[in-house]
């Protein structure tokens, strides 16, 4: 299974872009999308494959944060390892 986490484009040096994934940045190939600085992109195998609008990216990131928070609570309670 592959999880697609939105990342924010912070710098562009075509065909690569520096993308910020919540404080961790990675070089990503943006050949397949017309991304600009400030855009949120979905990345697979090092390539940006889709641009998300800011609201959709926000919703997705909030969902991930909620899932991770619940996982931490279950670990703290000893329910999962």
Secondary structure as a PSIPRED ss2 file (coil, helix, strand):
# PSIPRED VFORMAT (PSIPRED V4.0)

   1 X C   1.000  0.000  0.000
   2 X C   1.000  0.000  0.000
   3 X C   1.000  0.000  0.000
   4 X C   1.000  0.000  0.000
   5 X C   1.000  0.000  0.000
   6 X C   1.000  0.000  0.000
   7 X E   0.000  0.000  1.000
   8 X E   0.000  0.000  1.000
   9 X E   0.000  0.000  1.000
  10 X E   0.000  0.000  1.000
  11 X E   0.000  0.000  1.000
  12 X E   0.000  0.000  1.000
  13 X E   0.000  0.000  1.000
  14 X C   1.000  0.000  0.000
  15 X C   1.000  0.000  0.000
  16 X E   0.000  0.000  1.000
  17 X E   0.000  0.000  1.000
  18 X E   0.000  0.000  1.000
  19 X E   0.000  0.000  1.000
  20 X E   0.000  0.000  1.000
  21 X E   0.000  0.000  1.000
  22 X C   1.000  0.000  0.000
  23 X C   1.000  0.000  0.000
  24 X E   0.000  0.000  1.000
  25 X E   0.000  0.000  1.000
  26 X E   0.000  0.000  1.000
  27 X E   0.000  0.000  1.000
  28 X E   0.000  0.000  1.000
  29 X E   0.000  0.000  1.000
  30 X C   1.000  0.000  0.000
  31 X C   1.000  0.000  0.000
  32 X C   1.000  0.000  0.000
  33 X C   1.000  0.000  0.000
  34 X C   1.000  0.000  0.000
  35 X C   1.000  0.000  0.000
  36 X C   1.000  0.000  0.000
  37 X C   1.000  0.000  0.000
  38 X C   1.000  0.000  0.000
  39 X C   1.000  0.000  0.000
  40 X E   0.000  0.000  1.000
  41 X E   0.000  0.000  1.000
  42 X E   0.000  0.000  1.000
  43 X E   0.000  0.000  1.000
  44 X E   0.000  0.000  1.000
  45 X C   1.000  0.000  0.000
  46 X C   1.000  0.000  0.000
  47 X E   0.000  0.000  1.000
  48 X E   0.000  0.000  1.000
  49 X E   0.000  0.000  1.000
  50 X E   0.000  0.000  1.000
  51 X E   0.000  0.000  1.000
  52 X E   0.000  0.000  1.000
  53 X C   1.000  0.000  0.000
  54 X H   0.000  1.000  0.000
  55 X H   0.000  1.000  0.000
  56 X H   0.000  1.000  0.000
  57 X H   0.000  1.000  0.000
  58 X H   0.000  1.000  0.000
  59 X H   0.000  1.000  0.000
  60 X H   0.000  1.000  0.000
  61 X H   0.000  1.000  0.000
  62 X H   0.000  1.000  0.000
  63 X H   0.000  1.000  0.000
  64 X H   0.000  1.000  0.000
  65 X H   0.000  1.000  0.000
  66 X H   0.000  1.000  0.000
  67 X H   0.000  1.000  0.000
  68 X H   0.000  1.000  0.000
  69 X H   0.000  1.000  0.000
  70 X H   0.000  1.000  0.000
  71 X H   0.000  1.000  0.000
  72 X H   0.000  1.000  0.000
  73 X H   0.000  1.000  0.000
  74 X H   0.000  1.000  0.000
  75 X H   0.000  1.000  0.000
  76 X H   0.000  1.000  0.000
  77 X C   1.000  0.000  0.000
  78 X C   1.000  0.000  0.000
  79 X C   1.000  0.000  0.000
  80 X C   1.000  0.000  0.000
  81 X C   1.000  0.000  0.000
